[in-house]
Amino acid sequence: MESAFIFFILIFAGLIKGFVGFGEAVIGVSLISLILSPREAVVLMIIPIMVSNISLVREVEPSTVEVLVSSHRILVSSIFGGTVLGMFFLGMIPSNLLSLIIGIILVLYSVIKFEGLNLHPSYFRQLPDKVGNSLTFLLGSLGGFIFGSTSIGALIVIYLEYLELPRKKFIGILGFVFLLISAVRIGFSYYLGYYTGSNILYLSV
């Protein structure tokens, strides 16, 4: 019965992502946390997130993805580093505190998405290069840390939205980042023992 509920949650979350392009992890983690522990819900979502982003990357030419990643290398590298730290943090944080953090992130994400922020991309462009690069590194690291410890990439999505990239470029870099980082997270989950002694890996696939 547990497996069936999780299966339908993953299908529902995947459908939402298909309609709007993201939101799979937000829905998946929040609903699966009602059945499993928050840590198990976070780890369980890693493989579905990776698989769902394969289709996004396929929509964009490899050369386009390469150019996008090269031009946003500070963002990509900071997300990578933050994600690795988040994976280690996931193994140390108590479940009740992780639940609180996930709840806060969901509330903030909802407020930002539905109420909006008066922050225009021109603000970023007007900043000196060093300040802009530092801000990008900070936001990328924070977004990666949150993604690594909760599977929710909301901050990464919001930041990329504010860059006002053309839709195809937005989808390309978003899909590539989540695909690459999710693959790394699977390896770290094995290394840190998150798949050991549970059926999380089985439920993921």
Protein Blocks (a to p, Z undefined) as FASTA:
>chain_A
ZZmmmmmmmmmmmmmmmmnopajlmmmmmmmmmmmcfklmmmmmmmmmmmmmmmmmmmpc
fklmmmmmmmmmmmmmmmmmmmmmmmmmmmmpcfklmmmmmmmmmmmmmmmmmnopaddf
klmmmpcfklmmmmmmmmmmmmmmmmmmnopaklmmmmmmmnopafklmmmmmmmmmmmm
mmmmmmmmmmnopmgoiaklmmmZZ
